Amino acid sequence: MTHPTSPDTLSSNPGLIQNPESQPTPIIDSLAYWKSGAKELKSFRGHTQEIWSVAFSPDGLTLASGGTDRFIRIWDIETGRLLRSLRGHTQVIREIKYSPDGQILASASEDRTIRLWNPQTGENLRLLFTRYDHAVCSISFSPDGLMLARAGQNKDIKIWEVTTGTELMTLLGKDQYDHNWSVCTAFSPDGIHLIAGTDIGKIKLYEVLPSGEEKIVHNGHWRDNADDESTENRGFYVDDQGTFQKPMEYWIGALTFTPDGATMISGSRDCTIKFWDMPTLEERRTLKGHSEWVRNLLVTQDGQVLISASDDGTVKMWDIQSGRQFRTLRSHKGPVRGIALSSDGKYLATAGNDRIITLWEGGE
C-alpha cells in the first residue's frame, strides 16, 4: 500500500495540510470514506495471548500493541514486520498510548505500574507508580502531552508530569464514603476537564487545573434497581485478599470526546453507548447495537464517525450526527478490545482475544 506520508502521496495530493508537528495530514471525509468500504489489508501476528490495546504512532509509520503476554510489540505498518518487543511489565498490559508528539509510549498494567518508553529505541525512560496503588486499567495524555492521568482499581485518579515523573495531583470525589473504583479516564480536548468512569457505571467530571475539584457526579449508566440491596446483588464480589472476582453490571469500558469537546461519549458493560453534552453531562442519546460489554471507543478527527469495539467480537461504526450504525466489522474470534485510528484517518487497527491485529482501509 502507498503510505500516507510518502513523497509520492505528497506530490500527488494537493489536499494535504501540515499539522503542528509538520507531519502531513490528508483531509478526508471520514463518513464518506468508511461508508464506501472497509477492507482488510493485513494481519500482525506475534502475541501469544489476548491483546488489550493498540496505538498508532502520530507519524503513522508504526503500530504498538500490548496485552496479556506482558510484551509491548511495535510493528512496521508498511511491511507488517515486528520491529521490537519491549519487556518490563510483570502482569497484563491493559492500555498503551503514544504522547501527542510521538516521543513517548506509555503503558499501563495490572502490575500497578505505568512505564514510559522511547518508542524509537525501546528504552524504558521512567516508571510511574505509588506505594498503595492497585491494577492500572486506563491512561490518558493531556492534549499538550505534559500530563498523564491514570485510572484503575482505586477510587482516585492520579496525574503525573510526564517530563519529570512528578506526581502532580490526586483527584478524589467529595463523597468520602464512595469507595467505587475509577476504572476509566480521559482528558477533554481543551485539557480543562478530566472525565472518570467507575466500576458501577457512574461518571465524574473533574476540573484539572488549578483546583482538581470534582464538579459533577452523574449516574451515567448506573441504574438503581429496587432489589439492589447488597454488593453481591450488584454483581460484584471481592474476597479476603482483595481479589477482583466479578465485574459490576454497568462497568464503564471506555470514554472519549468529539474533537470539538462539545460531546463526551461513554461505553459500558450494559452494552450501550451514551452521548453527553459537555460540560453539563446532560444525557443526549443512547446507542444500542452491541450485545456485550463495550470496551473501546474512538472518534474520527473530523468528528463524524464513532468506532466502537465490544466483547461481542464486533467493531461497529456509527454516524455521530444521526446516531445510526452503518458498518459492522467481524474478523476476530472472541472479544475485541483494542482499536486505533491512524492520524490521517485512513487506517483502522483492531485487536482482540484471538491474538491477531487486523489493519483495515476504508474507501471503495
C-alpha positions as CSV (number, residue, x, y, z in Angstrom):
1,M,0.0,0.0,0.0
2,T,1.1,3.6,-0.5
3,H,1.9,5.1,2.8
4,P,0.0,8.4,3.5
5,T,3.2,10.3,4.3
6,S,5.3,9.0,1.4
7,P,6.8,11.6,-1.1
8,D,4.6,10.2,-3.9
9,T,1.5,10.8,-1.9
10,L,2.6,14.3,-1.0
11,S,3.3,15.4,-4.6
12,S,0.1,13.9,-6.0
13,N,-2.3,15.2,-3.3
14,P,-2.7,19.0,-3.1
15,G,-5.3,18.5,-0.3
16,L,-2.7,17.8,2.3
17,I,-2.2,20.2,5.1
18,Q,0.5,20.4,7.7
19,N,-0.2,19.7,11.3
20,P,1.7,21.4,14.2
21,E,4.4,18.8,14.1
22,S,4.9,19.4,10.4
23,Q,3.6,16.0,9.5
24,P,1.2,15.9,6.6
25,T,-2.4,15.1,7.4
26,P,-4.7,14.5,4.5
27,I,-8.2,16.0,4.7
28,I,-10.7,13.2,4.3
29,D,-14.4,13.0,4.8
30,S,-14.4,10.1,7.3
31,L,-18.1,9.4,7.0
32,A,-18.0,9.0,3.2
33,Y,-14.6,7.1,3.4
34,W,-15.8,4.4,5.8
35,K,-19.3,4.2,4.4
36,S,-17.9,3.4,0.9
37,G,-16.0,0.4,2.1
38,A,-13.8,-1.3,4.7
39,K,-11.3,-4.0,3.6
40,E,-8.7,-6.0,5.5
41,L,-5.2,-5.0,4.4
42,K,-3.0,-7.3,6.6
43,S,-2.7,-9.0,9.9
44,F,0.0,-8.7,12.5
45,R,0.8,-11.9,14.4
46,G,3.2,-12.3,17.3
47,H,1.3,-12.0,20.6
48,T,0.9,-15.3,22.4
49,Q,-2.1,-14.3,24.4
50,E,-5.0,-11.8,24.3
51,I,-4.3,-8.3,23.1
52,W,-5.8,-5.5,25.1
53,S,-4.7,-2.3,23.4
54,V,-3.3,-1.0,20.1
55,A,-2.0,2.5,19.2
56,F,-0.7,4.2,16.1
57,S,2.3,6.4,16.3
58,P,1.3,10.0,15.4
59,D,3.5,9.8,12.3
60,G,1.6,6.8,11.1
61,L,4.7,4.7,10.5
62,T,4.3,2.2,13.4
63,L,1.7,0.5,15.5
64,A,2.2,-0.6,19.1
65,S,0.3,-3.3,20.9
66,G,0.1,-4.8,24.3
67,G,-1.8,-7.4,26.3
68,T,-1.8,-10.5,28.5
69,D,1.6,-11.8,27.4
70,R,3.1,-8.7,29.1
71,F,5.1,-7.6,26.0
72,I,4.7,-4.3,24.1
73,R,5.2,-5.0,20.4
74,I,6.0,-2.4,17.8
75,W,5.2,-3.1,14.2
76,D,6.1,-1.5,10.9
77,I,2.8,-0.6,9.2
78,E,4.2,-0.8,5.6
79,T,5.8,-4.2,5.9
80,G,3.9,-5.7,8.8
81,R,7.3,-6.6,10.3
82,L,7.8,-6.7,14.1
83,L,10.4,-4.0,14.9
84,R,10.9,-4.6,18.6
85,S,9.4,-6.1,21.7
86,L,9.5,-4.1,25.0
87,R,9.7,-6.1,28.2
88,G,9.3,-4.8,31.7
89,H,5.8,-5.3,32.9
90,T,5.1,-8.4,35.1
91,Q,1.3,-8.5,34.6
92,V,-1.3,-7.9,31.9
93,I,-0.8,-4.7,29.9
94,R,-4.3,-3.0,29.8
95,E,-3.6,0.1,27.8
96,I,-0.9,1.7,25.7
97,K,-0.9,5.3,24.4
98,Y,1.5,7.5,22.4
99,S,2.1,11.0,23.6
100,P,0.8,13.6,21.1
101,D,4.3,14.3,19.8
102,G,5.1,10.6,19.4
103,Q,8.2,10.8,21.5
104,I,6.9,8.7,24.4
105,L,4.9,5.5,24.5
106,A,3.1,4.9,27.8
107,S,1.9,1.5,29.0
108,A,-0.5,0.7,31.9
109,S,-0.5,-2.7,33.6
110,E,-2.2,-4.8,36.2
111,D,1.3,-4.9,37.9
112,R,0.3,-1.5,39.4
113,T,2.7,0.5,37.3
114,I,2.9,2.8,34.2
115,R,6.0,2.6,32.1
116,L,7.2,5.4,29.8
117,W,9.2,4.2,26.8
118,N,11.2,5.7,24.0
119,P,9.4,4.0,21.1
120,Q,12.3,4.6,18.7
121,T,14.9,2.8,20.8
122,G,12.8,0.7,23.1
123,E,14.5,2.3,26.2
124,N,12.4,2.3,29.4
125,L,12.5,6.0,30.3
126,R,10.5,6.1,33.6
127,L,8.4,4.1,35.9
128,L,5.3,5.7,37.5
129,F,3.6,4.1,40.5
130,T,2.5,4.9,44.0
131,R,3.1,2.7,47.0
132,Y,-0.5,1.9,47.7
133,D,-1.7,1.6,44.1
134,H,-3.6,-1.2,42.5
135,A,-4.0,-2.5,39.0
136,V,-4.0,0.3,36.4
137,C,-6.8,0.0,33.8
138,S,-6.7,3.2,31.8
139,I,-4.3,6.1,31.0
140,S,-4.8,9.4,29.2
141,F,-2.4,12.0,28.0
142,S,-3.4,15.7,28.3
143,P,-3.7,17.3,24.8
144,D,-0.4,19.1,25.2
145,G,1.3,15.9,26.3
146,L,2.6,17.3,29.5
147,M,0.4,15.3,31.9
148,L,-0.6,11.7,32.2
149,A,-3.7,10.5,34.1
150,R,-4.3,7.0,35.3
151,A,-7.4,5.2,36.5
152,G,-7.7,1.6,37.8
153,Q,-8.7,-0.5,40.7
154,N,-8.6,2.5,43.0
155,K,-11.2,5.2,43.8
156,D,-8.8,8.1,43.0
157,I,-7.3,9.4,39.7
158,K,-3.6,10.3,39.7
159,I,-1.9,12.8,37.4
160,W,1.8,12.9,36.7
161,E,4.0,15.4,34.9
162,V,5.4,13.4,32.0
163,T,8.8,15.0,31.6
164,T,9.9,14.6,35.3
165,G,7.7,11.8,36.5
166,T,6.5,14.1,39.3
167,E,3.1,13.3,40.8
168,L,1.1,16.5,40.3
169,M,-2.2,15.7,41.9
170,T,-4.7,13.2,43.2
171,L,-8.3,13.6,42.1
172,L,-10.8,12.4,44.7
173,G,-14.6,12.6,44.8
174,K,-16.3,14.7,47.5
175,D,-18.2,11.7,48.9
176,Q,-15.7,10.1,51.4
177,Y,-17.9,7.0,51.6
178,D,-17.7,6.3,47.9
179,H,-15.2,3.6,47.5
180,N,-16.0,2.5,44.0
181,W,-13.1,2.2,41.5
182,S,-12.4,4.9,38.9
183,V,-11.6,2.4,36.1
184,C,-11.6,4.7,33.1
185,T,-10.4,8.2,32.4
186,A,-10.0,10.7,29.6
187,F,-8.8,14.3,29.3
188,S,-11.2,16.7,27.4
189,P,-9.7,18.1,24.1
190,D,-9.1,21.5,25.7
191,G,-7.3,19.9,28.7
192,I,-9.6,21.8,31.2
193,H,-11.6,18.8,32.3
194,L,-11.0,15.1,33.1
195,I,-13.7,12.5,32.9
196,A,-13.7,9.3,35.1
197,G,-15.9,6.3,34.7
198,T,-16.5,4.0,37.6
199,D,-17.0,0.3,38.1
200,I,-20.7,0.8,38.9
201,G,-21.3,2.9,35.8
202,K,-21.2,6.4,37.3
203,I,-19.4,9.3,35.5
204,K,-17.4,12.0,37.3
205,L,-16.3,15.3,35.9
206,Y,-13.2,17.0,37.4
207,E,-11.6,20.3,36.7
208,V,-7.9,19.6,36.2
209,L,-6.2,22.8,36.9
210,P,-6.0,24.7,39.1
211,S,-8.4,23.1,41.6
212,G,-8.5,19.3,40.8
213,E,-12.1,19.6,42.1
214,E,-14.9,17.2,41.4
215,K,-17.6,19.3,39.6
216,I,-20.3,16.7,38.7
217,V,-21.2,13.2,39.6
218,H,-23.7,11.6,37.2
219,N,-25.4,8.3,37.5
220,G,-24.2,7.6,33.9
221,H,-25.0,4.0,33.0
222,W,-25.8,3.0,36.6
223,R,-29.4,2.1,37.4
224,D,-30.7,2.0,41.0
225,N,-32.7,-1.3,41.0
226,A,-35.2,-1.9,43.7
227,D,-33.7,-5.3,44.7
228,D,-30.2,-3.9,44.7
229,E,-29.6,-4.2,48.4
230,S,-26.1,-5.8,48.6
231,T,-22.9,-5.5,46.7
232,E,-23.2,-9.1,45.6
233,N,-26.6,-8.5,44.1
234,R,-25.0,-5.6,42.2
235,G,-22.7,-8.2,40.5
236,F,-19.5,-7.5,42.4
237,Y,-17.5,-9.6,44.9
238,V,-14.1,-9.2,46.5
239,D,-12.5,-11.9,48.5
240,D,-10.5,-11.5,51.7
241,Q,-7.3,-10.8,49.7
242,G,-9.0,-8.1,47.8
243,T,-9.0,-10.1,44.6
244,F,-11.4,-8.9,42.0
245,Q,-13.9,-11.6,41.1
246,K,-16.8,-10.4,39.0
247,P,-17.3,-7.0,37.2
248,M,-20.4,-4.9,38.0
249,E,-23.2,-4.8,35.6
250,Y,-22.7,-1.2,34.4
251,W,-18.9,-1.0,34.5
252,I,-17.6,1.8,32.2
253,G,-15.5,0.3,29.4
254,A,-14.5,3.4,27.5
255,L,-14.7,7.2,27.4
256,T,-13.9,9.5,24.6
257,F,-14.7,13.0,23.2
258,T,-15.6,14.6,19.9
259,P,-12.7,16.8,18.7
260,D,-14.6,20.0,19.5
261,G,-15.0,18.9,23.1
262,A,-18.8,19.5,23.0
263,T,-19.7,15.9,23.4
264,M,-18.4,13.1,25.7
265,I,-19.2,9.5,24.8
266,S,-19.2,6.5,27.1
267,G,-19.5,2.8,26.6
268,S,-20.5,0.3,29.3
269,R,-20.9,-3.4,30.3
270,D,-24.7,-2.7,29.9
271,C,-23.9,-2.9,26.1
272,T,-24.9,0.7,25.4
273,I,-23.1,3.8,24.2
274,K,-24.2,7.2,25.6
275,F,-23.7,10.7,24.4
276,W,-23.3,13.6,26.9
277,D,-23.2,17.3,26.5
278,M,-20.2,19.0,27.9
279,P,-19.6,20.4,30.5
280,T,-23.1,19.8,31.9
281,L,-23.1,16.0,31.4
282,E,-26.7,16.1,30.2
283,E,-27.5,12.9,28.5
284,R,-28.4,13.4,24.8
285,R,-28.6,10.0,23.2
286,T,-28.2,6.2,23.8
287,L,-26.9,3.9,21.1
288,K,-27.8,0.2,21.1
289,G,-26.3,-2.4,18.8
290,H,-23.7,-4.3,20.7
291,S,-24.7,-7.5,22.6
292,E,-21.9,-7.5,25.1
293,W,-19.5,-5.1,27.0
294,V,-18.5,-2.0,25.0
295,R,-14.7,-2.0,25.6
296,N,-13.4,0.8,23.5
297,L,-14.5,3.9,21.6
298,L,-12.8,6.4,19.3
299,V,-13.9,9.3,17.2
300,T,-12.5,10.3,13.8
301,Q,-10.6,13.6,13.6
302,D,-13.4,15.3,11.7
303,G,-15.9,14.3,14.4
304,Q,-18.2,12.5,12.0
305,V,-17.7,8.8,12.9
306,L,-17.7,6.9,16.2
307,I,-16.0,3.5,16.2
308,S,-16.8,1.0,19.0
309,A,-15.3,-2.3,20.0
310,S,-17.0,-5.0,22.1
311,D,-16.7,-8.3,23.8
312,D,-19.3,-9.5,21.3
313,G,-16.5,-9.8,18.7
314,T,-17.5,-6.9,16.5
315,V,-16.3,-3.4,15.7
316,K,-19.1,-1.0,14.8
317,M,-19.1,2.3,13.0
318,W,-21.7,5.0,13.8
319,D,-22.8,8.3,12.2
320,I,-22.4,10.7,15.1
321,Q,-24.8,13.2,13.7
322,S,-27.7,10.8,13.2
323,G,-26.7,8.1,15.8
324,R,-27.2,5.4,13.1
325,Q,-24.9,2.4,12.8
326,F,-23.7,2.0,9.3
327,R,-21.0,-0.7,9.4
328,T,-20.0,-3.8,11.4
329,L,-16.6,-5.4,11.1
330,R,-16.4,-9.1,12.0
331,S,-12.9,-10.5,11.6
332,H,-12.0,-11.5,15.1
333,K,-12.9,-14.6,17.1
334,G,-13.9,-13.6,20.6
335,P,-13.8,-10.2,22.3
336,V,-12.3,-7.1,20.5
337,R,-10.7,-4.7,23.0
338,G,-8.1,-2.7,21.0
339,I,-8.9,-0.2,18.3
340,A,-6.8,2.6,16.9
341,L,-7.1,5.0,14.0
342,S,-4.1,6.4,12.1
343,S,-3.6,10.2,12.3
344,D,-4.7,10.6,8.7
345,G,-7.9,8.6,9.4
346,K,-7.3,6.2,6.6
347,Y,-6.3,3.1,8.6
348,L,-8.0,1.3,11.4
349,A,-6.3,-1.3,13.6
350,T,-8.4,-3.8,15.6
351,A,-7.1,-6.4,18.1
352,G,-8.6,-8.9,20.4
353,N,-8.6,-12.1,22.3
354,D,-7.7,-14.1,19.2
355,R,-4.1,-12.6,19.4
356,I,-4.4,-11.1,16.0
357,I,-4.2,-7.4,14.9
358,T,-6.0,-6.6,11.7
359,L,-5.3,-3.5,9.7
360,W,-8.3,-2.0,7.8
361,E,-8.6,0.5,5.0
362,G,-11.7,2.4,4.0
363,G,-12.8,3.7,0.6
364,E,-14.0,1.9,-2.4
